Amino acid sequence: MLVDDVFTSGATLNECARVLKRAGAAKVYVVTLARVTREEF
């Protein structure tokens, strides 16, 4: 499970999930506390 405080573009979480999957993780779950909208980004 990946936990991130703010989801912006998702690039970091995607990369982390890719590495975990390559290392053998069957599933990767992501939890974020807030999301930045396009206007804020």
PDBQT receptor file of N, H, CA, C and O in Angstrom, charges set to zero:
ATOM      1  N   MET A   1       0.851  -1.169   0.000  1.00  0.00    +0.000 N 
ATOM      2  CA  MET A   1       0.000   0.000   0.000  1.00  0.00    +0.000 C 
ATOM      3  C   MET A   1       0.898   1.233   0.000  1.00  0.00    +0.000 C 
ATOM      4  O   MET A   1       1.813   1.352   0.814  1.00  0.00    +0.000 OA
ATOM      5  N   LEU A   2       0.621   2.136  -0.917  1.00  0.00    +0.000 N 
ATOM      6  H   LEU A   2      -0.123   2.039  -1.578  1.00  0.00    +0.000 HD
ATOM      7  CA  LEU A   2       1.319   3.412  -0.979  1.00  0.00    +0.000 C 
ATOM      8  C   LEU A   2       0.421   4.487  -0.378  1.00  0.00    +0.000 C 
ATOM      9  O   LEU A   2      -0.773   4.545  -0.671  1.00  0.00    +0.000 OA
ATOM     10  N   VAL A   3       1.001   5.332   0.459  1.00  0.00    +0.000 N 
ATOM     11  H   VAL A   3       1.971   5.284   0.697  1.00  0.00    +0.000 HD
ATOM     12  CA  VAL A   3       0.258   6.429   1.071  1.00  0.00    +0.000 C 
ATOM     13  C   VAL A   3       0.941   7.729   0.674  1.00  0.00    +0.000 C 
ATOM     14  O   VAL A   3       2.149   7.887   0.850  1.00  0.00    +0.000 OA
ATOM     15  N   ASP A   4       0.163   8.652   0.140  1.00  0.00    +0.000 N 
ATOM     16  H   ASP A   4      -0.818   8.524  -0.004  1.00  0.00    +0.000 HD
ATOM     17  CA  ASP A   4       0.689   9.952  -0.278  1.00  0.00    +0.000 C 
ATOM     18  C   ASP A   4      -0.207  11.033   0.299  1.00  0.00    +0.000 C 
ATOM     19  O   ASP A   4      -1.424  10.866   0.378  1.00  0.00    +0.000 OA
ATOM     20  N   ASP A   5       0.401  12.148   0.702  1.00  0.00    +0.000 N 
ATOM     21  H   ASP A   5       1.390  12.284   0.638  1.00  0.00    +0.000 HD
ATOM     22  CA  ASP A   5      -0.402  13.212   1.304  1.00  0.00    +0.000 C 
ATOM     23  C   ASP A   5      -1.224  13.960   0.263  1.00  0.00    +0.000 C 
ATOM     24  O   ASP A   5      -2.401  14.236   0.496  1.00  0.00    +0.000 OA
ATOM     25  N   VAL A   6      -0.624  14.296  -0.888  1.00  0.00    +0.000 N 
ATOM     26  H   VAL A   6       0.332  14.071  -1.077  1.00  0.00    +0.000 HD
ATOM     27  CA  VAL A   6      -1.335  15.038  -1.931  1.00  0.00    +0.000 C 
ATOM     28  C   VAL A   6      -1.051  14.408  -3.287  1.00  0.00    +0.000 C 
ATOM     29  O   VAL A   6       0.105  14.202  -3.655  1.00  0.00    +0.000 OA
ATOM     30  N   PHE A   7      -2.100  14.108  -4.017  1.00  0.00    +0.000 N 
ATOM     31  H   PHE A   7      -3.040  14.276  -3.718  1.00  0.00    +0.000 HD
ATOM     32  CA  PHE A   7      -1.983  13.562  -5.367  1.00  0.00    +0.000 C 
ATOM     33  C   PHE A   7      -1.998  14.726  -6.351  1.00  0.00    +0.000 C 
ATOM     34  O   PHE A   7      -2.973  15.474  -6.420  1.00  0.00    +0.000 OA
ATOM     35  N   THR A   8      -0.919  14.876  -7.109  1.00  0.00    +0.000 N 
ATOM     36  H   THR A   8      -0.127  14.268  -7.052  1.00  0.00    +0.000 HD
ATOM     37  CA  THR A   8      -0.879  15.944  -8.113  1.00  0.00    +0.000 C 
ATOM     38  C   THR A   8      -0.989  15.309  -9.493  1.00  0.00    +0.000 C 
ATOM     39  O   THR A   8      -2.100  15.082  -9.972  1.00  0.00    +0.000 OA
ATOM     40  N   SER A   9       0.109  15.023 -10.127  1.00  0.00    +0.000 N 
ATOM     41  H   SER A   9       1.011  15.207  -9.737  1.00  0.00    +0.000 HD
ATOM     42  CA  SER A   9       0.061  14.430 -11.474  1.00  0.00    +0.000 C 
ATOM     43  C   SER A   9      -0.031  12.909 -11.434  1.00  0.00    +0.000 C 
ATOM     44  O   SER A   9      -0.473  12.288 -12.400  1.00  0.00    +0.000 OA
ATOM     45  N   GLY A  10       0.380  12.314 -10.333  1.00  0.00    +0.000 N 
ATOM     46  H   GLY A  10       0.740  12.819  -9.548  1.00  0.00    +0.000 HD
ATOM     47  CA  GLY A  10       0.367  10.857 -10.224  1.00  0.00    +0.000 C 
ATOM     48  C   GLY A  10       1.656  10.200 -10.686  1.00  0.00    +0.000 C 
ATOM     49  O   GLY A  10       1.782   8.979 -10.605  1.00  0.00    +0.000 OA
ATOM     50  N   ALA A  11       2.611  10.973 -11.166  1.00  0.00    +0.000 N 
ATOM     51  H   ALA A  11       2.509  11.965 -11.232  1.00  0.00    +0.000 HD
ATOM     52  CA  ALA A  11       3.848  10.413 -11.710  1.00  0.00    +0.000 C 
ATOM     53  C   ALA A  11       4.635   9.637 -10.652  1.00  0.00    +0.000 C 
ATOM     54  O   ALA A  11       5.140   8.550 -10.933  1.00  0.00    +0.000 OA
ATOM     55  N   THR A  12       4.743  10.177  -9.456  1.00  0.00    +0.000 N 
ATOM     56  H   THR A  12       4.334  11.060  -9.227  1.00  0.00    +0.000 HD
ATOM     57  CA  THR A  12       5.506   9.503  -8.408  1.00  0.00    +0.000 C 
ATOM     58  C   THR A  12       4.837   8.201  -8.000  1.00  0.00    +0.000 C 
ATOM     59  O   THR A  12       5.507   7.176  -7.870  1.00  0.00    +0.000 OA
ATOM     60  N   LEU A  13       3.527   8.229  -7.797  1.00  0.00    +0.000 N 
ATOM     61  H   LEU A  13       2.984   9.061  -7.903  1.00  0.00    +0.000 HD
ATOM     62  CA  LEU A  13       2.816   7.012  -7.415  1.00  0.00    +0.000 C 
ATOM     63  C   LEU A  13       2.870   5.965  -8.528  1.00  0.00    +0.000 C 
ATOM     64  O   LEU A  13       3.011   4.775  -8.248  1.00  0.00    +0.000 OA
ATOM     65  N   ASN A  14       2.759   6.391  -9.772  1.00  0.00    +0.000 N 
ATOM     66  H   ASN A  14       2.644   7.358  -9.999  1.00  0.00    +0.000 HD
ATOM     67  CA  ASN A  14       2.852   5.446 -10.888  1.00  0.00    +0.000 C 
ATOM     68  C   ASN A  14       4.215   4.777 -10.926  1.00  0.00    +0.000 C 
ATOM     69  O   ASN A  14       4.308   3.568 -11.138  1.00  0.00    +0.000 OA
ATOM     70  N   GLU A  15       5.260   5.542 -10.725  1.00  0.00    +0.000 N 
ATOM     71  H   GLU A  15       5.185   6.524 -10.552  1.00  0.00    +0.000 HD
ATOM     72  CA  GLU A  15       6.616   4.978 -10.736  1.00  0.00    +0.000 C 
ATOM     73  C   GLU A  15       6.825   4.024  -9.573  1.00  0.00    +0.000 C 
ATOM     74  O   GLU A  15       7.393   2.946  -9.748  1.00  0.00    +0.000 OA
ATOM     75  N   CYS A  16       6.375   4.409  -8.392  1.00  0.00    +0.000 N 
ATOM     76  H   CYS A  16       5.914   5.284  -8.249  1.00  0.00    +0.000 HD
ATOM     77  CA  CYS A  16       6.491   3.526  -7.225  1.00  0.00    +0.000 C 
ATOM     78  C   CYS A  16       5.732   2.224  -7.447  1.00  0.00    +0.000 C 
ATOM     79  O   CYS A  16       6.239   1.148  -7.132  1.00  0.00    +0.000 OA
ATOM     80  N   ALA A  17       4.536   2.316  -7.980  1.00  0.00    +0.000 N 
ATOM     81  H   ALA A  17       4.124   3.190  -8.236  1.00  0.00    +0.000 HD
ATOM     82  CA  ALA A  17       3.739   1.124  -8.250  1.00  0.00    +0.000 C 
ATOM     83  C   ALA A  17       4.415   0.242  -9.294  1.00  0.00    +0.000 C 
ATOM     84  O   ALA A  17       4.406  -0.983  -9.175  1.00  0.00    +0.000 OA
ATOM     85  N   ARG A  18       4.996   0.860 -10.310  1.00  0.00    +0.000 N 
ATOM     86  H   ARG A  18       5.004   1.855 -10.407  1.00  0.00    +0.000 HD
ATOM     87  CA  ARG A  18       5.689   0.098 -11.357  1.00  0.00    +0.000 C 
ATOM     88  C   ARG A  18       6.860  -0.690 -10.762  1.00  0.00    +0.000 C 
ATOM     89  O   ARG A  18       7.058  -1.859 -11.093  1.00  0.00    +0.000 OA
ATOM     90  N   VAL A  19       7.631  -0.048  -9.888  1.00  0.00    +0.000 N 
ATOM     91  H   VAL A  19       7.471   0.902  -9.620  1.00  0.00    +0.000 HD
ATOM     92  CA  VAL A  19       8.773  -0.708  -9.258  1.00  0.00    +0.000 C 
ATOM     93  C   VAL A  19       8.306  -1.843  -8.348  1.00  0.00    +0.000 C 
ATOM     94  O   VAL A  19       8.897  -2.923  -8.351  1.00  0.00    +0.000 OA
ATOM     95  N   LEU A  20       7.256  -1.607  -7.577  1.00  0.00    +0.000 N 
ATOM     96  H   LEU A  20       6.776  -0.730  -7.575  1.00  0.00    +0.000 HD
ATOM     97  CA  LEU A  20       6.734  -2.657  -6.707  1.00  0.00    +0.000 C 
ATOM     98  C   LEU A  20       6.230  -3.852  -7.506  1.00  0.00    +0.000 C 
ATOM     99  O   LEU A  20       6.472  -4.999  -7.131  1.00  0.00    +0.000 OA
ATOM    100  N   LYS A  21       5.531  -3.588  -8.605  1.00  0.00    +0.000 N 
ATOM    101  H   LYS A  21       5.334  -2.657  -8.910  1.00  0.00    +0.000 HD
ATOM    102  CA  LYS A  21       5.029  -4.681  -9.456  1.00  0.00    +0.000 C 
ATOM    103  C   LYS A  21       6.189  -5.470 -10.062  1.00  0.00    +0.000 C 
ATOM    104  O   LYS A  21       6.148  -6.698 -10.128  1.00  0.00    +0.000 OA
ATOM    105  N   ARG A  22       7.216  -4.753 -10.500  1.00  0.00    +0.000 N 
ATOM    106  H   ARG A  22       7.249  -3.755 -10.446  1.00  0.00    +0.000 HD
ATOM    107  CA  ARG A  22       8.376  -5.420 -11.077  1.00  0.00    +0.000 C 
ATOM    108  C   ARG A  22       9.086  -6.280 -10.034  1.00  0.00    +0.000 C 
ATOM    109  O   ARG A  22       9.677  -7.305 -10.374  1.00  0.00    +0.000 OA
ATOM    110  N   ALA A  23       9.030  -5.870  -8.771  1.00  0.00    +0.000 N 
ATOM    111  H   ALA A  23       8.549  -5.037  -8.495  1.00  0.00    +0.000 HD
ATOM    112  CA  ALA A  23       9.669  -6.609  -7.686  1.00  0.00    +0.000 C 
ATOM    113  C   ALA A  23       8.817  -7.775  -7.193  1.00  0.00    +0.000 C 
ATOM    114  O   ALA A  23       9.234  -8.519  -6.306  1.00  0.00    +0.000 OA
ATOM    115  N   GLY A  24       7.618  -7.935  -7.770  1.00  0.00    +0.000 N 
ATOM    116  H   GLY A  24       7.279  -7.330  -8.490  1.00  0.00    +0.000 HD
ATOM    117  CA  GLY A  24       6.814  -9.095  -7.430  1.00  0.00    +0.000 C 
ATOM    118  C   GLY A  24       5.506  -8.833  -6.713  1.00  0.00    +0.000 C 
ATOM    119  O   GLY A  24       4.797  -9.781  -6.374  1.00  0.00    +0.000 OA
ATOM    120  N   ALA A  25       5.165  -7.587  -6.472  1.00  0.00    +0.000 N 
ATOM    121  H   ALA A  25       5.740  -6.817  -6.747  1.00  0.00    +0.000 HD
ATOM    122  CA  ALA A  25       3.886  -7.292  -5.808  1.00  0.00    +0.000 C 
ATOM    123  C   ALA A  25       2.731  -7.728  -6.702  1.00  0.00    +0.000 C 
ATOM    124  O   ALA A  25       2.705  -7.414  -7.892  1.00  0.00    +0.000 OA
ATOM    125  N   ALA A  26       1.789  -8.445  -6.131  1.00  0.00    +0.000 N 
ATOM    126  H   ALA A  26       1.810  -8.700  -5.164  1.00  0.00    +0.000 HD
ATOM    127  CA  ALA A  26       0.631  -8.890  -6.905  1.00  0.00    +0.000 C 
ATOM    128  C   ALA A  26      -0.333  -7.733  -7.160  1.00  0.00    +0.000 C 
ATOM    129  O   ALA A  26      -0.916  -7.627  -8.239  1.00  0.00    +0.000 OA
ATOM    130  N   LYS A  27      -0.494  -6.877  -6.168  1.00  0.00    +0.000 N 
ATOM    131  H   LYS A  27      -0.021  -6.963  -5.291  1.00  0.00    +0.000 HD
ATOM    132  CA  LYS A  27      -1.378  -5.720  -6.277  1.00  0.00    +0.000 C 
ATOM    133  C   LYS A  27      -0.747  -4.550  -5.547  1.00  0.00    +0.000 C 
ATOM    134  O   LYS A  27       0.025  -4.733  -4.606  1.00  0.00    +0.000 OA
ATOM    135  N   VAL A  28      -1.080  -3.355  -5.984  1.00  0.00    +0.000 N 
ATOM    136  H   VAL A  28      -1.708  -3.206  -6.748  1.00  0.00    +0.000 HD
ATOM    137  CA  VAL A  28      -0.618  -2.145  -5.319  1.00  0.00    +0.000 C 
ATOM    138  C   VAL A  28      -1.829  -1.264  -5.065  1.00  0.00    +0.000 C 
ATOM    139  O   VAL A  28      -2.571  -0.930  -5.989  1.00  0.00    +0.000 OA
ATOM    140  N   TYR A  29      -2.021  -0.893  -3.816  1.00  0.00    +0.000 N 
ATOM    141  H   TYR A  29      -1.418  -1.164  -3.066  1.00  0.00    +0.000 HD
ATOM    142  CA  TYR A  29      -3.113  -0.005  -3.438  1.00  0.00    +0.000 C 
ATOM    143  C   TYR A  29      -2.539   1.371  -3.126  1.00  0.00    +0.000 C 
ATOM    144  O   TYR A  29      -1.438   1.484  -2.588  1.00  0.00    +0.000 OA
ATOM    145  N   VAL A  30      -3.285   2.409  -3.463  1.00  0.00    +0.000 N 
ATOM    146  H   VAL A  30      -4.180   2.318  -3.900  1.00  0.00    +0.000 HD
ATOM    147  CA  VAL A  30      -2.840   3.782  -3.232  1.00  0.00    +0.000 C 
ATOM    148  C   VAL A  30      -3.904   4.515  -2.417  1.00  0.00    +0.000 C 
ATOM    149  O   VAL A  30      -5.097   4.442  -2.710  1.00  0.00    +0.000 OA
ATOM    150  N   VAL A  31      -3.440   5.220  -1.388  1.00  0.00    +0.000 N 
ATOM    151  H   VAL A  31      -2.470   5.279  -1.150  1.00  0.00    +0.000 HD
ATOM    152  CA  VAL A  31      -4.322   6.051  -0.573  1.00  0.00    +0.000 C 
ATOM    153  C   VAL A  31      -3.732   7.458  -0.562  1.00  0.00    +0.000 C 
ATOM    154  O   VAL A  31      -2.548   7.638  -0.277  1.00  0.00    +0.000 OA
ATOM    155  N   THR A  32      -4.558   8.446  -0.872  1.00  0.00    +0.000 N 
ATOM    156  H   THR A  32      -5.519   8.299  -1.104  1.00  0.00    +0.000 HD
ATOM    157  CA  THR A  32      -4.112   9.838  -0.787  1.00  0.00    +0.000 C 
ATOM    158  C   THR A  32      -5.080  10.621   0.089  1.00  0.00    +0.000 C 
ATOM    159  O   THR A  32      -6.254  10.269   0.207  1.00  0.00    +0.000 OA
ATOM    160  N   LEU A  33      -4.576  11.680   0.695  1.00  0.00    +0.000 N 
ATOM    161  H   LEU A  33      -3.622  11.965   0.599  1.00  0.00    +0.000 HD
ATOM    162  CA  LEU A  33      -5.399  12.491   1.587  1.00  0.00    +0.000 C 
ATOM    163  C   LEU A  33      -6.069  13.651   0.872  1.00  0.00    +0.000 C 
ATOM    164  O   LEU A  33      -7.127  14.115   1.297  1.00  0.00    +0.000 OA
ATOM    165  N   ALA A  34      -5.455  14.130  -0.225  1.00  0.00    +0.000 N 
ATOM    166  H   ALA A  34      -4.595  13.753  -0.571  1.00  0.00    +0.000 HD
ATOM    167  CA  ALA A  34      -6.010  15.258  -0.971  1.00  0.00    +0.000 C 
ATOM    168  C   ALA A  34      -5.582  15.144  -2.427  1.00  0.00    +0.000 C 
ATOM    169  O   ALA A  34      -4.615  14.458  -2.757  1.00  0.00    +0.000 OA
ATOM    170  N   ARG A  35      -6.310  15.820  -3.275  1.00  0.00    +0.000 N 
ATOM    171  H   ARG A  35      -7.095  16.378  -3.007  1.00  0.00    +0.000 HD
ATOM    172  CA  ARG A  35      -5.991  15.820  -4.700  1.00  0.00    +0.000 C 
ATOM    173  C   ARG A  35      -5.977  17.260  -5.208  1.00  0.00    +0.000 C 
ATOM    174  O   ARG A  35      -6.861  18.052  -4.882  1.00  0.00    +0.000 OA
ATOM    175  N   VAL A  36      -4.967  17.588  -6.007  1.00  0.00    +0.000 N 
ATOM    176  H   VAL A  36      -4.249  16.945  -6.272  1.00  0.00    +0.000 HD
ATOM    177  CA  VAL A  36      -4.859  18.910  -6.597  1.00  0.00    +0.000 C 
ATOM    178  C   VAL A  36      -5.639  18.913  -7.912  1.00  0.00    +0.000 C 
ATOM    179  O   VAL A  36      -5.464  18.024  -8.746  1.00  0.00    +0.000 OA
ATOM    180  N   THR A  37      -6.489  19.905  -8.091  1.00  0.00    +0.000 N 
ATOM    181  H   THR A  37      -6.631  20.627  -7.414  1.00  0.00    +0.000 HD
ATOM    182  CA  THR A  37      -7.214  20.027  -9.350  1.00  0.00    +0.000 C 
ATOM    183  C   THR A  37      -6.345  20.733 -10.379  1.00  0.00    +0.000 C 
ATOM    184  O   THR A  37      -5.341  21.345 -10.016  1.00  0.00    +0.000 OA
ATOM    185  N   ARG A  38      -6.699  20.665 -11.620  1.00  0.00    +0.000 N 
ATOM    186  H   ARG A  38      -7.515  20.168 -11.916  1.00  0.00    +0.000 HD
ATOM    187  CA  ARG A  38      -5.923  21.292 -12.696  1.00  0.00    +0.000 C 
ATOM    188  C   ARG A  38      -5.742  22.802 -12.477  1.00  0.00    +0.000 C 
ATOM    189  O   ARG A  38      -4.684  23.350 -12.786  1.00  0.00    +0.000 OA
ATOM    190  N   GLU A  39      -6.739  23.449 -11.962  1.00  0.00    +0.000 N 
ATOM    191  H   GLU A  39      -7.598  23.004 -11.711  1.00  0.00    +0.000 HD
ATOM    192  CA  GLU A  39      -6.655  24.898 -11.730  1.00  0.00    +0.000 C 
ATOM    193  C   GLU A  39      -5.594  25.234 -10.679  1.00  0.00    +0.000 C 
ATOM    194  O   GLU A  39      -4.957  26.285 -10.750  1.00  0.00    +0.000 OA
ATOM    195  N   GLU A  40      -5.406  24.332  -9.696  1.00  0.00    +0.000 N 
ATOM    196  H   GLU A  40      -5.924  23.478  -9.638  1.00  0.00    +0.000 HD
ATOM    197  CA  GLU A  40      -4.426  24.556  -8.643  1.00  0.00    +0.000 C 
ATOM    198  C   GLU A  40      -3.036  24.120  -9.081  1.00  0.00    +0.000 C 
ATOM    199  O   GLU A  40      -2.038  24.608  -8.551  1.00  0.00    +0.000 OA
ATOM    200  N   PHE A  41      -2.961  23.208 -10.040  1.00  0.00    +0.000 N 
ATOM    201  H   PHE A  41      -3.771  22.811 -10.471  1.00  0.00    +0.000 HD
ATOM    202  CA  PHE A  41      -1.719  22.602 -10.470  1.00  0.00    +0.000 C 
ATOM    203  C   PHE A  41      -1.027  23.560 -11.371  1.00  0.00    +0.000 C 
ATOM    204  O   PHE A  41       0.060  23.265 -11.868  1.00  0.00    +0.000 OA
TER     205      PHE A  41
